[in-house]
């Protein structure tokens, strides 16, 4: 999938609502701004970020005295890209792989069903294609299906995987995986973790323990904690981001399933509000359907 194709639904939804909002109007006035506010909120940009965007456009209207509705899209693009730049939440390079020693350890967190396993598979594929030696760790030991699913991706991408039987200690699997990564000379170790929705304290304890054992092998590990969010769930994704960032230090985000949804605006809101870089976006089910997030390209595709 290309980015334009992947964001098609979000864009069509946005554009059709926008064209209603500006129908018969040549100038951006109070009414148009009210409608625009509604359009942004219903595109899942989120209330806080929408208000920021509207303020900026109001300022521009006041400054320039006159703003034509024909230019509104262009202005939105500029203001949103500006907003994302200010919060420095739009990294364009993916992971930087700089660490104090090999391997670079990525711990992946997120609720079941958001596309965590698929995202790990796609990352493994990309890293391997870039010439890196990759190892997976199946530390979601809570469900047998989770281990099997990850195994399928390991086979598909021909990347080794460390696992134990279902029900074993996730921290023990994580330890084994990082240790094997060192022994095998891996460049990257990607660790899957359990995604069941348990209470905050349990989640925190479990993730803390998994991190602690990795640090016994490599003091700086994990070098990334990647939170995977399902973009098609809109406001739920915000809620999950809140819960996980409260439970552990999340360093980067991946937002999946943007191809199947009209809620793509969620990327803009999340990236503005959480000040954590969105590094990857998922725009399909295939191996290649994971892109490094670039805020300019994203905004460009969205408001085309
Ligand atoms: P997990 O439970 O979080 O590990 O979720 P999975 O990786 O098993 O994914 C759940 C479903 O979402 C699967 O059917 C995937 O094919 C699908 N999926 C994952 N990422 C994407 C994406 O970017 N686009 C689409 N359309 N589907 C996706």
Boltz pocket constraint, residues with backbone or C-beta under 6 A from the ligand:
constraints:
  - pocket:
      binder: B
      contacts: [[A, 110], [A, 111], [A, 112], [A, 113], [A, 114], [A, 115], [A, 116], [A, 117], [A, 118], [A, 119], [A, 149], [A, 195], [A, 255], [A, 256], [A, 257], [A, 258], [A, 259], [A, 260], [A, 281], [A, 282], [A, 283], [A, 284], [A, 285], [A, 289]]
      max_distance: 6.0
